Amino acid sequence: MELGDGMCVVRIPPQDDGWLGFDLAEVMSAVGDRADLRWVLRFASFNGDVLTCTQIVDGEFSGYREERLRMRLEVVDSSYWVVAADDPRALASVRSAFHGVTDDSQLV
């Protein structure tokens, strides 16, 4: 994951016994209203079809403001989500919304 300057990264582990237990909607809810960002879907694979998607297996969603990367949300093999942001308040919200969240500076 290549990130811009000043971005910090957290990893959200599975929340339920043996499975992830949440998806993009819950991550977006945790980071808050980001209407100021232009979102780009880099890639995604999911269970179901576009209309009945039940789970994103792998995917990368990048939020830009004025052509600068401000936030990235990535799910890895339905195993965990990674949230990178230049806004510490967004990461604090993620830490509050999920249990077991860890800093993941090795991804920066």
NORLINQUI-V688686 format. One record per run of one state. SS is the DSSP state (H for helix, E for strand, L for the rest). FROM is the first residue (numbers start at 1). LEN is the number of residues. If there is no record, write none. Layout:
SS;FROM;LEN / SS;FROM;LEN
This chain:
L;1;7 / E;8;5 / L;13;3 / E;16;1 / L;17;2 / E;19;1 / L;20;4 / H;24;8 / L;32;6 / E;38;10 / L;48;7 / E;55;11 / L;66;2 / E;68;9 / L;77;3 / E;80;6 / L;86;2 / H;88;10 / L;98;4 / E;102;2 / L;104;1 / H;105;3 / L;108;1
